[in-house]
């Protein structure tokens, strides 16, 4: 039965054009990610909220300690206080500056896009499942780390150049860093898949 289902999928949904094949799988997978994400959201928060506050809060709690660590490496100490919808990070040195780390800082969008793209591409990677899992782990770590760099950069821009520039950077910096990370990741992934 497993082989007949696999054959059915291959016959029905096989596209010779790799771009169309990837796009079809990407949007299909992105849609299917909503179900497990909704279940996880319910387990974390007790409700199903398609803004995924529970998952976002989990990601915020994952990225904030490394942000504080990177700031400390360059001599900027900080404290964190949990508030409604996220965390407030306040720098202590060289002077007080507070920034809210919330839903838009969590990295949930970049993680969702990465997971959908990886799953869509994993079908075509000619390598073992063990190697695919290793590549996936590298991708998840790198996606989180690129978001840590983004949030750290935003804190530094806000601290030294003010809120206006920080808000401009907030809109654009994430996707620039993410694009650079994804380009590096896929080069690495295809090399590791050999």
Secondary structure, DSSP 8 states (H G I E B T S, - for coil): -HHHHHHHHHHHS--SSHHHHHHHHHHHHHHHHHHHHHHHHHHHHSS--TT-HHHHHHHHHHHHHHHHHHHHHTT--EEEEEETTEEEEEE-SSS-EEEEE-GGGS-HHHHHHHHHHHHHHHTT--S-HHHHHHHHHHHHHHHHHHHHHHHHHHHHHHHHH-HHHHHHHHHHHHHHHHHHHHHHHHHHHHHHH-
